[in-house]
Amino acid sequence: MVAGLPAMQLPEGASPPSSAPAPDHPSVPDYRPSYFTSVEWAFINAACARLIPVDQHGPGGVELGVPQYIDRQMGTPWADGAIWYMQGPFFAAAPEFGYQSQLTPKQQYRLGIKAIDTLCHERLNMPFAALTPAQQDDVLKQIEKGSLTSTELSLSTFFSGFLLKNVMEGYFGDPMYGGNRDMAAWKMIGYPGVRADYLEWVGEAKPYPYGPVSIYGKRG
């Protein structure tokens, strides 16, 4: 304590802040979404399968539980915009000016999925999840480029700022959040996880020889 300054007092009944990690909720078989409807869940799984497909390098997003990660994020304060400044006015501005919309992440997903499925029905007579992989890729590319739009919301913002970002988070994040099943993504790229010390290998021009370790101490 700095001399001359009184010790900070917590309010009566309050507990000191905890540095403990979030609860461990790894992906599980036969997961049932708590936020997404069955139609939305079909979209999420189809989109994850195209954004990170299975290939010769490793498993895809669906195989590693990325849809579970996204659904579980819908139950956090982040999904309600509780940790963001969400008051207007909102402007079309550069990214460094922050998020510019009254829509919470939950609303982005609900409206974004509905808008994309509506466009797919209008153009191809079926929802996104029922399209062929090639058609799904084309739809996602058009959204990313800004050539496929909706009057309901900015589809490019939904895609780049939420869907794609959350897919990458779920794929490469700690398994405790529901994705990256068995740390398979970390194994694929040779990431050591939260091992306490691996500095002696930083300058080595060869793969890290030991498996990854998760925040909860599980070994991959």
C-alpha positions in Angstrom: 0.0 0.0 0.0 1.3 3.5 -0.8 2.1 5.5 2.3 -0.5 8.0 3.2 -3.3 6.4 1.2 -6.1 4.4 3.0 -6.7 0.8 2.0 -9.6 0.4 -0.5 -12.7 -0.9 1.2 -15.2 -3.2 -0.6 -18.9 -2.5 -0.3 -20.6 -4.6 2.4 -21.3 -8.1 1.2 -19.1 -7.7 -1.9 -16.5 -10.3 -2.8 -13.1 -9.4 -4.2 -12.7 -9.7 -7.9 -11.9 -13.2 -9.1 -9.1 -14.1 -11.5 -10.4 -17.6 -12.0 -11.1 -18.6 -15.6 -14.6 -19.0 -17.0 -16.3 -22.4 -16.4 -15.0 -25.3 -18.5 -17.6 -26.1 -21.1 -16.0 -28.1 -23.9 -18.0 -29.3 -26.9 -20.3 -32.2 -26.4 -21.9 -34.7 -28.7 -25.5 -34.1 -29.7 -25.4 -30.5 -28.6 -28.8 -28.7 -28.5 -28.6 -24.9 -29.1 -30.0 -22.7 -26.4 -30.4 -19.5 -28.5 -30.7 -20.4 -32.2 -33.9 -21.9 -33.7 -33.6 -25.1 -35.7 -33.6 -23.0 -39.0 -30.9 -20.7 -37.6 -28.9 -23.7 -36.3 -28.9 -25.3 -39.8 -27.5 -22.0 -41.2 -24.8 -21.8 -38.5 -23.6 -25.3 -39.2 -23.7 -24.8 -42.9 -21.8 -21.5 -42.7 -19.2 -23.0 -40.4 -18.7 -25.9 -42.7 -17.9 -23.6 -45.6 -15.8 -21.0 -43.8 -13.5 -23.6 -42.3 -14.1 -26.8 -44.3 -12.4 -30.2 -43.7 -9.3 -30.5 -45.9 -6.0 -32.2 -46.1 -4.6 -29.9 -43.3 -7.1 -30.7 -40.6 -10.7 -30.9 -39.4 -13.3 -28.3 -40.2 -15.3 -25.9 -38.1 -18.2 -28.1 -37.5 -16.0 -31.0 -36.5 -14.3 -28.9 -33.8 -17.6 -27.7 -32.3 -17.5 -24.1 -33.6 -21.3 -23.9 -33.9 -21.5 -24.8 -30.2 -19.1 -22.0 -29.4 -21.2 -19.4 -31.2 -24.4 -20.6 -29.6 -22.8 -20.4 -26.1 -21.6 -16.9 -26.8 -25.2 -15.9 -27.3 -25.7 -16.4 -23.5 -22.9 -14.0 -22.5 -23.2 -10.2 -21.7 -21.3 -9.6 -25.0 -24.3 -10.9 -27.0 -26.6 -8.4 -25.4 -24.1 -5.5 -26.1 -23.7 -5.1 -22.3 -20.0 -4.5 -22.5 -20.2 -2.0 -25.4 -21.3 1.6 -25.7 -24.6 1.1 -27.5 -26.1 4.7 -27.5 -26.5 6.7 -30.7 -26.1 8.6 -32.9 -24.6 6.0 -35.3 -22.7 6.9 -38.4 -21.0 5.2 -41.4 -17.5 5.5 -40.1 -14.0 3.9 -40.3 -13.5 0.9 -38.0 -11.3 2.8 -35.6 -14.4 4.8 -34.5 -16.0 1.6 -33.1 -19.1 -0.4 -33.7 -21.8 1.8 -35.4 -25.2 0.1 -34.9 -28.0 -0.2 -32.5 -28.2 -4.0 -33.1 -26.7 -6.2 -30.4 -24.7 -9.3 -31.5 -27.8 -11.5 -30.8 -29.8 -9.3 -33.1 -27.1 -9.3 -35.7 -27.4 -13.1 -35.9 -31.2 -13.2 -35.8 -31.7 -10.6 -38.5 -28.6 -11.6 -40.5 -29.5 -15.2 -40.8 -33.1 -14.4 -41.7 -32.0 -11.9 -44.4 -29.6 -14.3 -46.0 -32.1 -17.1 -46.0 -34.7 -14.7 -47.5 -32.3 -13.7 -50.3 -31.5 -17.4 -51.0 -35.2 -18.2 -51.2 -35.7 -15.3 -53.6 -32.8 -16.2 -55.9 -32.5 -20.0 -55.5 -35.8 -21.1 -54.0 -34.2 -22.7 -50.9 -32.6 -21.6 -47.7 -28.8 -21.2 -47.4 -28.4 -24.5 -45.5 -30.0 -26.4 -48.5 -27.7 -25.0 -51.1 -24.8 -26.9 -52.6 -21.4 -26.1 -51.2 -20.5 -24.2 -54.3 -23.6 -22.1 -54.1 -23.0 -21.4 -50.4 -19.5 -20.3 -51.1 -20.8 -17.9 -53.8 -23.4 -16.4 -51.4 -20.8 -15.8 -48.7 -18.3 -14.3 -51.2 -21.0 -11.9 -52.5 -21.8 -10.8 -48.9 -18.1 -10.3 -48.1 -17.7 -8.1 -51.2 -20.8 -6.1 -50.5 -22.6 -7.1 -53.7 -25.3 -9.0 -51.9 -27.2 -6.6 -49.6 -30.3 -6.4 -47.5 -32.5 -3.6 -46.3 -32.7 -5.1 -42.8 -29.1 -4.7 -41.9 -25.5 -4.5 -43.3 -24.8 -8.0 -44.3 -21.1 -7.3 -44.8 -20.9 -6.1 -41.1 -22.7 -9.2 -40.0 -20.4 -11.4 -42.0 -17.1 -9.8 -41.2 -17.8 -8.4 -37.8 -19.6 -11.3 -36.3 -20.0 -14.6 -38.2 -16.5 -14.9 -39.7 -14.9 -13.5 -36.5 -16.8 -15.8 -34.2 -16.0 -18.8 -36.4 -12.3 -18.1 -36.1 -12.6 -17.5 -32.4 -14.3 -20.9 -31.9 -11.9 -22.7 -34.1 -8.7 -21.4 -32.5 -9.9 -20.5 -29.0 -9.5 -22.5 -25.8 -11.7 -25.6 -25.7 -13.3 -24.4 -22.5 -15.5 -22.2 -24.6 -17.1 -25.0 -26.7 -14.9 -25.0 -29.8 -11.5 -26.4 -30.8 -12.5 -29.9 -29.7 -9.5 -31.8 -28.3 -7.3 -28.8 -29.2 -7.2 -30.2 -32.7 -6.7 -26.7 -34.2 -3.8 -26.0 -31.9 -2.2 -29.3 -32.8 -2.6 -28.5 -36.5 -0.7 -25.3 -36.3 1.8 -26.4 -33.6 0.5 -24.0 -31.0 1.6 -24.9 -27.4 -1.5 -23.5 -25.7 -0.9 -22.1 -22.2 2.3 -24.0 -21.4 4.2 -21.9 -18.8 7.5 -21.8 -20.7 8.5 -22.6 -24.2 10.9 -19.7 -24.9 13.8 -22.1 -25.6 11.9 -23.2 -28.8 11.0 -19.7 -30.1 14.2 -19.4 -32.2 14.1 -23.0 -33.4 13.3 -23.6 -37.1 11.3 -26.8 -36.4 7.9 -27.7 -35.0 7.3 -27.5 -31.3 7.6 -31.1 -30.1 5.1 -31.2 -27.3 1.3 -31.2 -27.4 -0.8 -28.2 -26.3 -2.2 -27.5 -22.9 -5.5 -25.8 -22.3 -6.3 -23.2 -19.6 -7.7 -26.0 -17.4 -4.5 -28.0 -17.7 -5.8 -30.6 -20.2 -3.2 -32.0 -22.6 -3.8 -32.4 -26.3 
